Amino acid sequence: MGGSMPLSTEEKIQDWLRFVQRLGQTDRPQDVAHAVIHEGIRAIGADGGFMSLLSPSRTELTFAGSYAYAPEAVAFLKSVPLTAQFPFVIAFTRREALFLESLEQARQDYPDLVPHIQNFHGSVVDLPLVVGDEALGVLVLSFAQARSFTAYERVFLRVLAAQCAQALQRSGALHQERRAREQAEALQEQFAFLAAATQTLTTSLDLQATLDALTRLAVPRLADWCAVFLPRGTQLVPVAVAHEDPARVPLVRQFTDHYPVVIEASGGLGEVYRSGTPQLVPAVTEELLRAAGADEAYLRSVRALQIHSMLHVPLTAHGRTAGVLSLATSDATRTFSEADLAVVQDVARRAALAVENAHLYATLQDELAERRRAQQAVTDLNAQLERRVEERTQALAMANANMEAFTYTASHDLRTPVRHVRSFADLLQRRLGDADPRALQLLQQIQEAASRMDELTQGLLDLARVTSMDLDFRPVDLGPLMQKVIEGQAPDIGPRQVQWMVGALPVVQGDERLIRQVFENLVGNAVKYTRDRAEARIEVQAEQTSTEVVVKVADNGVGFDPRWAGKLFGVFQRLNPADGFEGTGVGLATVQRIMHRHGGRVWADGVPGGGATFCVAFPRTPVTADPAP
């Protein structure tokens, strides 16, 4: 032992056992590494040491920290490739401890190490940190005096290294588990927020009340700041603002009064509004602001707002941008990410629909108010029209009552308010007759918007149902089923002549309700996209292979560009979005999910102006378990 104190004295063993006990209470890898470096090395009895861990790329050892070494002495350890000929790297790659008992031995065996140990004359131990077959890093111990190590001491040091490795692995597993749990909780919170946002945006047609509620909902769930900007002339103005500290809300209004948001300005909110493209700024730094041309006064105002991270998302619905939803954080530990952007974009789409509906409602209310004023003027000027004016006044009063009822029912759920909007609009149309083309035009816009939302809601509900409902697998004869589907198209066909060519159809295994829904979608599309044909032709044929039963629905309608074939079955993808054909873009996505749940598949082919063919394939051997949708 060269006169050195033994490493495995009873006192040092007790010191190490106490350290290991504390190590067992550490649940983060970086805390384990810090404890080993700053407490464990000293507990062992070494005069110095360092630890390096395997990098995420698994190609190098990354410096984790040192004890009793000058910074310049360990600078070369920051990142060491696994190909380096240093003893601690070799100990790691071989998973074997190395004991360098003298400087002469180190110089002879590892010449690459010599420039780094010029002033060192002691002994070094390189201990790989290994659990099972996995090497996590290496612990290096240095002793000021040259010494030899007994067999017992070598075993003792290997055991200590194994305990450190086990603590690293255990803390890493706990850290990953905690992160997974935190991510799951964050996802659950996002779902809860989206549900609450949907409820908020569909309970009122009062635009200001809706936007105020939305900004309050977003703070502090998503951000410390939240504001909705809507266009007013050439500027975007904050119509709703919320902050975790309500006393700070006036700061935003003061800032925008002093630095108005010009719609045509380059960058910032104006560009987001014009382009319809969101903007994510993970960290708002002074360097970033200076690069954008900010002066000192502007920088002082931004500092007063205490903004760390920003997110601007356009409020876009039906291809029109109604405003911008802006969020910001003040806490440096709370930085927006792409995941936050996805959530806010979802909320912004729903908010845009709420803004559009509120504008339509306000426009209709203005028109009704104007009509009442005109009727009162007629009453004052011509007493002979009193009876007619009274009747018109009663009609308008009934319309107002209907509007109030509509406003009330809008608070219940999404579908009922939409359907009430359409019902009330139909009633008002009958009351007004042809008296005011402008009012009739506005009513038609409401009816079309309500119909689109109703169809979209129903489509989304169908899509959700087919994803989650229990399937009732049994033999389904496609022949009678197809006949019922064709008969159900009569209202859509009307007086048109459609040539049906339906071949013999087989029996398949599946849920009859969902299979019927598949063919109602496909046949309904064929009827819709052939309505401009003088001679519409729709063909339904089946063929069987050794593994599948394939049913084809072909038509001679408008067809589609085959380059779109891969996108047809996505949610909100439209077959012919610009050709005047109505639809929600949900039907084909529903067809695909139904076929997936049956273990089958769906595909399509088409020619612009030359018709389309949609194919569904059922497995000849029924699925034994419901495939993932």
RAWO-V294980 format. One record per residue. PSI is psi in degrees with one decimal (* if undefined). BURIAL is I if it has 24 or more other C-alpha atoms within 12 Angstrom, else O. Layout:
PSI & BURIAL
PSI & BURIAL
This chain:
-1.1 & O
25.6 & O
-1.1 & O
155.4 & O
133.9 & I
146.6 & I
-26.0 & I
38.2 & I
160.4 & O
-38.3 & O
-44.6 & O
-34.7 & I
-41.6 & O
-39.8 & O
-44.8 & O
-39.3 & I
-38.1 & O
-39.0 & O
-44.0 & I
-37.7 & I
-42.7 & O
-36.0 & O
-33.5 & I
-15.7 & I
3.2 & O
131.8 & I
15.5 & I
136.6 & I
-40.9 & I
-30.9 & I
-35.9 & I
-47.5 & I
-43.2 & I
-41.5 & I
-42.4 & I
-43.2 & I
-46.1 & I
-13.9 & I
-42.8 & I
-42.2 & I
-42.4 & I
-38.0 & I
-32.4 & I
-32.6 & I
6.2 & I
158.0 & I
-16.3 & I
176.4 & I
173.8 & I
164.9 & I
138.1 & I
143.9 & I
152.9 & I
131.3 & I
161.1 & O
-30.0 & O
-12.2 & O
29.4 & O
-2.8 & O
163.8 & I
128.2 & I
130.9 & I
127.2 & I
-17.6 & I
165.3 & I
165.1 & I
124.6 & I
22.5 & O
142.4 & I
147.3 & O
-40.2 & O
-23.8 & O
-23.0 & O
8.9 & I
-35.4 & O
-8.7 & O
-2.9 & I
-45.8 & O
111.4 & I
119.7 & I
153.4 & I
-6.1 & I
-6.5 & O
145.4 & O
56.1 & O
147.9 & I
-37.2 & I
-30.8 & I
-42.8 & I
-40.3 & I
-38.8 & I
-50.5 & I
-33.5 & I
-12.3 & O
37.7 & I
137.2 & I
142.6 & I
134.2 & I
106.2 & I
102.5 & I
-11.1 & I
158.8 & I
-36.4 & I
-40.7 & O
-40.2 & O
-43.2 & I
-38.3 & O
-43.6 & O
-28.8 & O
75.4 & O
-26.9 & O
-19.9 & O
-18.7 & I
-44.8 & O
-18.1 & O
-2.6 & O
31.7 & I
-37.6 & O
19.5 & O
134.7 & I
17.6 & O
-145.2 & I
155.3 & I
140.8 & I
127.1 & I
113.4 & I
111.3 & I
141.5 & I
100.4 & I
135.9 & I
114.7 & O
-122.1 & O
2.5 & O
122.6 & O
122.7 & I
-28.5 & I
-158.2 & I
141.7 & I
123.8 & I
127.2 & I
137.9 & I
144.8 & I
129.9 & I
-31.8 & I
140.7 & O
140.4 & I
162.7 & I
159.4 & I
126.2 & I
163.7 & O
-37.7 & O
-42.9 & O
-36.2 & I
-42.6 & I
-41.9 & O
-45.4 & I
-38.4 & I
-39.0 & I
-41.5 & I
-41.7 & I
-40.0 & I
-37.9 & I
-40.0 & I
-42.1 & I
-42.2 & I
-38.4 & I
-40.0 & I
-46.9 & I
-43.5 & I
-45.2 & I
-35.3 & I
-42.4 & O
-41.8 & O
-38.9 & O
-44.0 & O
-40.3 & O
-41.6 & O
-40.9 & O
-41.2 & O
-40.7 & O
-41.1 & O
-39.6 & O
-40.5 & O
-40.3 & O
-38.5 & O
-40.5 & O
-41.5 & O
-39.1 & O
-37.2 & O
-43.8 & I
-42.7 & O
-39.9 & O
-44.1 & I
-40.0 & I
-43.5 & O
-38.0 & I
-41.2 & I
-44.3 & I
-43.6 & I
-41.2 & I
-8.0 & I
9.7 & I
-6.5 & I
149.7 & I
8.1 & I
106.7 & I
-48.0 & I
-44.8 & I
-39.0 & O
-46.7 & I
-37.4 & I
-42.7 & I
-37.2 & I
-45.4 & I
-38.5 & I
-32.1 & I
-36.4 & I
-22.3 & I
124.4 & I
17.3 & I
-45.1 & I
-28.5 & I
170.8 & I
-29.6 & I
146.8 & I
133.9 & I
147.0 & I
123.6 & I
130.2 & I
152.3 & I
136.8 & I
100.4 & O
-122.6 & O
6.8 & O
163.2 & I
126.4 & I
147.2 & I
107.8 & I
-19.1 & I
129.2 & I
138.9 & I
146.8 & I
152.9 & I
-32.7 & I
102.8 & O
-24.5 & O
-16.6 & O
-6.1 & O
-42.4 & I
-23.1 & O
-39.5 & I
-44.1 & I
-38.4 & I
-39.8 & O
-46.9 & I
-26.3 & I
-39.1 & O
-35.3 & O
77.0 & O
147.8 & I
105.6 & I
128.8 & I
-38.2 & I
1.2 & O
149.2 & O
139.9 & O
171.3 & O
-153.3 & I
-36.4 & I
-43.8 & I
-38.7 & I
-42.8 & I
-44.2 & I
-41.5 & I
-21.6 & I
18.8 & I
128.5 & I
161.3 & I
124.4 & I
122.1 & I
95.5 & I
-39.1 & I
121.6 & I
101.9 & I
159.3 & O
-34.4 & O
-41.6 & O
-42.8 & O
-39.1 & I
-38.6 & O
-26.8 & O
2.6 & O
17.4 & O
139.5 & O
179.9 & O
-38.2 & O
-41.3 & O
-41.8 & O
-40.0 & I
-39.5 & O
-39.4 & I
-40.6 & I
-38.3 & O
-31.0 & O
-19.6 & I
61.4 & I
126.4 & I
-49.4 & I
145.4 & I
152.9 & I
120.9 & I
126.8 & I
130.1 & I
146.5 & I
93.9 & I
130.3 & I
134.5 & I
38.1 & O
3.7 & O
136.5 & O
121.8 & I
-16.6 & I
-161.3 & I
133.3 & I
120.5 & I
131.8 & I
152.3 & I
153.1 & I
153.6 & I
-26.2 & I
126.9 & O
-18.5 & O
-1.1 & O
92.7 & O
132.0 & I
146.7 & I
179.2 & O
-32.1 & O
-40.8 & O
-39.5 & I
-42.4 & I
-42.2 & O
-45.8 & I
-35.9 & I
-39.4 & I
-45.9 & I
-40.4 & I
-38.8 & I
-42.8 & I
-38.8 & I
-36.6 & I
-41.3 & I
-39.9 & I
-40.6 & I
-44.0 & I
-46.6 & I
-39.1 & I
-39.3 & I
-43.6 & O
-42.4 & I
-44.1 & I
-39.4 & O
-43.4 & O
-40.0 & I
-39.1 & I
-41.9 & O
-41.4 & I
-39.9 & I
-41.8 & O
-39.5 & O
-39.0 & I
-39.4 & I
-40.7 & O
-39.9 & O
-37.3 & I
-37.6 & O
-41.1 & O
-40.6 & O
-42.1 & O
-33.4 & O
-28.6 & O
102.9 & O
-26.6 & O
-20.4 & O
14.4 & O
-43.8 & O
-46.0 & O
-38.8 & O
-39.1 & I
-44.0 & O
-43.6 & O
-37.4 & I
-41.4 & I
-40.4 & O
-41.9 & I
-36.3 & I
-40.8 & O
-39.7 & O
-40.9 & I
-41.6 & I
-41.3 & O
-39.5 & O
-38.8 & I
-42.1 & O
-39.6 & O
-44.0 & I
-39.5 & I
-47.7 & O
-18.3 & I
-15.9 & I
-6.2 & I
-59.1 & O
-171.8 & O
-44.3 & I
-42.7 & I
-46.0 & I
-40.8 & I
-44.6 & I
-32.9 & I
-38.5 & I
-48.0 & I
-42.0 & I
-45.8 & I
-36.1 & I
-41.0 & I
-43.6 & I
-43.9 & I
-36.1 & I
-43.7 & I
-35.5 & O
-39.4 & I
-27.7 & I
-134.3 & O
21.4 & O
-35.6 & O
100.9 & O
-36.4 & O
-43.2 & O
-39.4 & I
-36.8 & I
-42.5 & O
-40.9 & I
-39.8 & I
-37.1 & O
-42.0 & I
-44.0 & I
-44.0 & I
-42.0 & I
-43.1 & I
-40.7 & I
-42.5 & I
-44.9 & I
-38.8 & I
-45.9 & I
-42.0 & I
-42.8 & I
-46.3 & I
-41.1 & I
-42.9 & I
-37.9 & I
-43.2 & O
-42.4 & I
-41.4 & I
-40.3 & O
-45.1 & O
-21.1 & I
-33.1 & I
-16.9 & O
152.0 & O
140.9 & O
141.2 & I
90.1 & O
127.8 & O
167.6 & O
133.8 & O
117.8 & I
112.1 & O
-20.5 & I
-62.2 & O
-36.4 & O
-44.3 & I
-35.7 & I
-40.9 & I
-38.8 & O
-45.1 & I
-42.4 & I
-33.7 & O
-12.5 & O
-5.4 & I
-44.8 & O
-34.6 & O
-29.4 & O
-41.5 & I
-135.2 & O
-4.9 & O
156.7 & O
123.3 & O
127.9 & I
111.9 & O
130.6 & I
95.0 & O
118.3 & I
-177.6 & O
130.3 & O
141.0 & I
-177.2 & I
132.1 & I
165.9 & I
128.4 & I
-172.3 & I
115.3 & I
-37.4 & I
-45.7 & I
-36.6 & I
-40.1 & I
-39.2 & I
-36.8 & I
-51.8 & I
-26.3 & I
-37.4 & I
-48.8 & I
-46.1 & I
-38.6 & I
-40.3 & I
-42.1 & I
-42.5 & I
-43.2 & I
-46.6 & I
2.6 & I
8.7 & I
-18.6 & I
3.3 & I
135.3 & I
-36.1 & O
93.7 & O
139.3 & I
125.0 & I
129.2 & I
133.5 & I
117.6 & I
159.2 & I
149.5 & I
154.2 & O
140.4 & O
-174.6 & O
-20.4 & O
-16.2 & O
158.4 & I
116.0 & I
127.4 & I
128.7 & I
135.8 & I
109.7 & I
148.9 & I
168.4 & I
35.6 & I
-151.6 & I
-17.0 & I
-165.1 & I
161.5 & I
122.6 & O
-16.9 & O
-19.6 & O
-6.9 & O
-36.1 & I
-13.1 & O
-6.9 & O
-32.3 & I
12.6 & I
155.1 & O
134.7 & I
13.3 & I
129.9 & O
142.0 & I
-49.6 & I
76.6 & I
-21.4 & O
10.1 & O
16.1 & O
13.5 & O
127.7 & O
162.3 & O
163.6 & I
-15.7 & I
17.8 & I
-24.6 & I
-48.5 & I
-31.5 & I
-37.8 & I
-42.4 & I
-45.8 & I
-41.6 & I
-37.9 & I
-45.3 & I
-37.5 & I
-39.3 & I
-21.9 & I
6.3 & I
16.3 & I
-162.2 & I
167.6 & I
143.5 & I
172.3 & I
156.4 & I
150.6 & I
166.1 & I
128.7 & O
121.1 & O
-2.4 & O
14.5 & O
173.7 & I
152.6 & I
124.3 & I
133.9 & I
136.2 & I
139.9 & I
124.1 & I
139.4 & I
140.7 & I
-29.6 & O
114.8 & O
147.4 & I
142.5 & I
-16.6 & O
147.0 & O
115.4 & I
155.1 & O
132.7 & O
* & I
